[in-house]
Amino acid sequence: MAQHDPDELSAEAFAALAAQLGVPLSPERLAELYPDVRALLERIAPLWDIDVSSVAPEEVA
């Protein structure tokens, strides 16, 4: 999954990621959480387009 493309996170990939992180998800809970996670990824997607190349890492606090 590209970090900037919410469309690449399928429900199956989300469930697999949750399982890897030790988060138990019933099918009902997956159906409830998945749309919220997708919406969050869509809202933050523009952050990946911010050019921060002129900021030195040590300047970030």
C-alpha positions, 0 to 999 in steps of 0.5 A: 500500500502506498502511504498516500493512496487510501484506495489501496487499503482493502478490507482484507489488508486492513484485517491482516494489518490489525491481526499482525498488530494483535488487534482482534477484529470480528467481522462486525467490528471490521465493518464498523472500523474500516470505513472510518480508517479509510476516511481518515486516510483520505483526510490526511492524504494531502499531507504527503504532498507537502514539500518539506525538503527545505526543512532540516531534520534537526529543525523539526521539534 
